[in-house]
Amino acid sequence: MTAPTLPLHRDRHLRRAIEDARGLALRIRGRLMPPLQLLVAIWLVSAATAHAATITATTCSSSNVQSSFNAAANGDTVVIPNGSCTWTTGVTTNKQIIISGQSKGSVIITHGAGKANLFSITTGSTFSTEIRNLTFLVSSGDGGRYLDIGGSGKVPFVHDNYFRVPDFQLLHAVRLGRSGGVFWNNTFESLDATGSSGSSGSGSGVLQLNNEGEGSSWTTASSMGTADTTGTANTYIEDNTFNNLHQQAVDIDNNARAVIRHNIFNDSSIVSHGADTSSDGARHVEVYDNIFVFHATGSNGPISYPLALNRWWYIRGGTGLVTDNVLPNIDSPTWGDKEEFVFTVQNLRRNAGPYPCQTMYPAPHQVGQSHNGITATTEPLYIWNNTGFQQPSDEDYEPNECAEGAPTTSAFVQPGRDYVVGSPKPGYTKYSYPHPLRGGVGIPSAPQNLRIIR
């Protein structure tokens, strides 16, 4: 069967769907009857074409953007025109659409909505929701977020945005409350001259992965590396820049499976939670091929260095790996010589969360714990082949809120058992980079239960 000649379309996801339809018609030759081949190809093209509308909001105001969302259908693109708008209320949508600034860097949305989220987005099963080409600043935001993304189905894409992150003025810049997603080519930055930690920069949460409703993440096998066969089980954070975010540039929390790769962390750090103040804590985190940069002196605009940077990664639970990163020593006359990786099991001495004051090894969801799909198991966190400093340390939660003589982290997180330094993780292969789904909205889901009627 010869694939028909089809007209070119300007929309990226339309071209992709049509190309897939062509390829499908050729690939399935000889395996299915021609009527079914034709039906599938026609369905792919017509489904994409049916969702080809581009709706441009009248202005960048929240009311005009909400009206455009209301008018859109799944698969459409909503364009926010160039301009600068302060939002005092947020917008919401469960439409599976592309949300795009007209020009990168020319659509400026300022958070003036108090504790509200500017964008509350629910993903779905037909198209991937995409957010791109927006610049976010803050004026009177007080506890809200720029983006709050939940739902299920197709993974969301967030790329080519700029997020200004003031010190503890927002709850987070972005919260992803579901599994799976791809973040790329974003910049997250603080330009605070003075923050709550006694230095420039921001200590507040920036990009949070927190899927509190998906407890199954801790009862199913790990999906690190190529074990994520579809590229949708983990959340991929790649080719982003984090500037002056010294406590929690990436905040990995309940049930999250994160891949942090090919980013630049300028005086910015990572934290992964345990089942202490969180219900479940991080499941697993892969950190590789990143460049971490520490400025011991100097300044950059309003920022004075060094920042109050205590570590590159604060690891409170779950498993993972660290490899092929550039990890300079964190040492300055102002703040002293810091450890690059710090393990802690806070619920040994912290009377909080679902498992307070633990005394028996292993503590639930502690560092080095995992699941093989049948039972909980120990799966060490591996650290190897990094340039610079890669020797971890441990610390205890203080003050001790549990019984006198409560266990210490060093007794629960031990080398060779709970973590391994200097040896590769057995059987591990990095997932394909850049992520194969980068490049636009996913095509519609394939039709099910097709039959040939003779």
Secondary structure as the mmCIF struct_conf table of DSSP 4:
data_model
#
loop_
_struct_conf.conf_type_id
_struct_conf.id
_struct_conf.beg_label_comp_id
_struct_conf.beg_label_asym_id
_struct_conf.beg_label_seq_id
_struct_conf.end_label_comp_id
_struct_conf.end_label_asym_id
_struct_conf.end_label_seq_id
HELX_LH_PP_P HELX_LH_PP_P1 THR A 2 THR A 5
BEND BEND1 ARG A 10 ASP A 11
HELX_RH_AL_P HELX_RH_AL_P1 ARG A 12 ARG A 27
TURN_TY1_P TURN_TY1_P1 ILE A 28 ARG A 31
BEND BEND2 LEU A 32 LEU A 32
HELX_RH_AL_P HELX_RH_AL_P2 PRO A 34 ALA A 50
TURN_TY1_P TURN_TY1_P2 HIS A 51 HIS A 51
STRN STRN1 THR A 54 THR A 56
BEND BEND3 THR A 58 SER A 61
HELX_RH_AL_P HELX_RH_AL_P3 SER A 62 ALA A 71
TURN_TY1_P TURN_TY1_P3 ASN A 74 GLY A 75
STRN STRN2 THR A 77 ILE A 80
HELX_LH_PP_P HELX_LH_PP_P2 PRO A 81 PRO A 81
BEND BEND4 ASN A 82 ASN A 82
STRN STRN3 GLY A 83 TRP A 87
BEND BEND5 THR A 88 THR A 89
STRN STRN4 VAL A 91 THR A 93
STRN STRN5 ILE A 98 GLY A 101
BEND BEND6 GLN A 102 SER A 103
TURN_TY1_P TURN_TY1_P4 LYS A 104 GLY A 105
BEND BEND7 SER A 106 SER A 106
STRN STRN6 VAL A 107 HIS A 111
BEND BEND8 ALA A 113 ALA A 113
TURN_TY1_P TURN_TY1_P5 GLY A 114 LYS A 115
BEND BEND9 ALA A 116 ALA A 116
BEND BEND10 LEU A 118 LEU A 118
STRN STRN7 PHE A 119 THR A 123
BEND BEND11 SER A 125 PHE A 127
STRN STRN8 GLU A 130 ARG A 132
BEND BEND12 ASN A 133 ASN A 133
STRN STRN9 THR A 135 VAL A 138
BEND BEND13 SER A 139 SER A 140
BEND BEND14 GLY A 143 GLY A 143
BEND BEND15 TYR A 146 TYR A 146
STRN STRN10 LEU A 147 GLY A 151
BEND BEND16 GLY A 153 LYS A 154
HELX_LH_PP_P HELX_LH_PP_P3 VAL A 155 PRO A 156
STRN STRN11 PHE A 157 HIS A 159
BEND BEND17 ASP A 160 ASP A 160
STRN STRN12 TYR A 162 ARG A 164
TURN_TY1_P TURN_TY1_P6 ASP A 167 GLN A 169
BEND BEND18 LEU A 170 LEU A 171
BEND BEND19 ALA A 173 ALA A 173
STRN STRN13 VAL A 174 LEU A 176
BEND BEND20 ARG A 178 SER A 179
STRN STRN14 GLY A 181 TRP A 184
BEND BEND21 ASN A 185 ASN A 185
STRN STRN15 THR A 187 GLU A 189
BEND BEND22 ALA A 193 THR A 194
TURN_TY1_P TURN_TY1_P7 SER A 196 SER A 197
BEND BEND23 GLY A 198 GLY A 201
STRN STRN16 SER A 202 SER A 202
BEND BEND24 SER A 204 SER A 204
STRN STRN17 LEU A 207 LEU A 209
TURN_TY1_P TURN_TY1_P8 GLU A 212 GLY A 213
HELX_RH_3T_P HELX_RH_3T_P1 GLY A 215 TRP A 218
BEND BEND25 THR A 219 THR A 220
HELX_RH_3T_P HELX_RH_3T_P2 GLY A 225 ALA A 227
BEND BEND26 ASP A 228 ASP A 228
TURN_TY1_P TURN_TY1_P9 THR A 229 THR A 230
BEND BEND27 GLY A 231 GLY A 231
BEND BEND28 ALA A 233 ASN A 234
STRN STRN18 THR A 235 GLU A 238
BEND BEND29 ASP A 239 ASP A 239
STRN STRN19 THR A 241 ASN A 243
BEND BEND30 ASN A 244 ASN A 244
STRN STRN20 LEU A 245 LEU A 245
TURN_TY1_P TURN_TY1_P10 HIS A 246 GLN A 248
BEND BEND31 ALA A 249 ALA A 249
STRN STRN21 VAL A 250 ILE A 252
TURN_TY1_P TURN_TY1_P11 ASN A 254 ASN A 255
STRN STRN22 ARG A 257 ARG A 261
BEND BEND32 HIS A 262 HIS A 262
STRN STRN23 ILE A 264 ASN A 266
BEND BEND33 ASP A 267 ASP A 267
STRN STRN24 ILE A 270 SER A 272
TURN_TY1_P TURN_TY1_P12 ALA A 275 THR A 277
BEND BEND34 SER A 278 ASP A 280
STRN STRN25 HIS A 284 TYR A 288
BEND BEND35 ASP A 289 ASP A 289
STRN STRN26 ILE A 291 VAL A 293
BEND BEND36 ALA A 296 THR A 297
STRN STRN27 SER A 299 ASN A 300
TURN_TY1_P TURN_TY1_P13 GLY A 301 PRO A 302
STRN STRN28 ILE A 303 SER A 304
BEND BEND37 TYR A 305 PRO A 306
HELX_LH_PP_P HELX_LH_PP_P4 LEU A 307 LEU A 307
BEND BEND38 TRP A 312 TRP A 312
STRN STRN29 TRP A 313 ILE A 315
BEND BEND39 GLY A 317 GLY A 317
STRN STRN30 GLY A 318 GLY A 318
STRN STRN31 THR A 319 THR A 323
BEND BEND40 ASP A 324 ASP A 324
STRN STRN32 VAL A 326 LEU A 327
STRN STRN33 ILE A 330 SER A 332
TURN_TY1_P TURN_TY1_P14 PRO A 333 TRP A 335
STRN STRN34 GLY A 336 LYS A 338
BEND BEND41 GLU A 340 GLU A 340
STRN STRN35 PHE A 341 PHE A 343
HELX_RH_3T_P HELX_RH_3T_P3 GLN A 346 LEU A 348
TURN_TY1_P TURN_TY1_P15 ARG A 349 ARG A 349
BEND BEND42 GLY A 353 TYR A 355
BEND BEND43 CYS A 357 CYS A 357
BEND BEND44 MET A 360 PRO A 362
HELX_LH_PP_P HELX_LH_PP_P5 ALA A 363 ALA A 363
TURN_TY1_P TURN_TY1_P16 PRO A 364 HIS A 365
STRN STRN36 VAL A 367 VAL A 367
TURN_TY1_P TURN_TY1_P17 GLY A 368 GLY A 368
STRN STRN37 GLN A 369 HIS A 371
BEND BEND45 GLY A 373 THR A 375
STRN STRN38 ALA A 376 THR A 378
STRN STRN39 LEU A 381 TRP A 384
BEND BEND46 ASN A 385 ASN A 385
STRN STRN40 THR A 387 GLY A 388
STRN STRN41 SER A 393 ASP A 394
BEND BEND47 GLU A 398 PRO A 399
BEND BEND48 CYS A 402 CYS A 402
TURN_TY1_P TURN_TY1_P18 GLU A 404 GLY A 405
HELX_RH_AL_P HELX_RH_AL_P4 THR A 409 PHE A 412
BEND BEND49 VAL A 413 VAL A 413
STRN STRN42 PRO A 415 PRO A 415
TURN_TY1_P TURN_TY1_P19 GLY A 416 ASP A 418
STRN STRN43 TYR A 419 VAL A 421
BEND BEND50 GLY A 422 SER A 423
HELX_LH_PP_P HELX_LH_PP_P6 PRO A 424 LYS A 425
TURN_TY1_P TURN_TY1_P20 PRO A 426 GLY A 427
HELX_LH_PP_P HELX_LH_PP_P7 LYS A 430 SER A 432
BEND BEND51 TYR A 433 PRO A 434
TURN_TY1_P TURN_TY1_P21 PRO A 436 GLY A 439
BEND BEND52 GLY A 440 GLY A 440
HELX_LH_PP_P HELX_LH_PP_P8 VAL A 441 PRO A 447
BEND BEND53 ASN A 449 ASN A 449
#
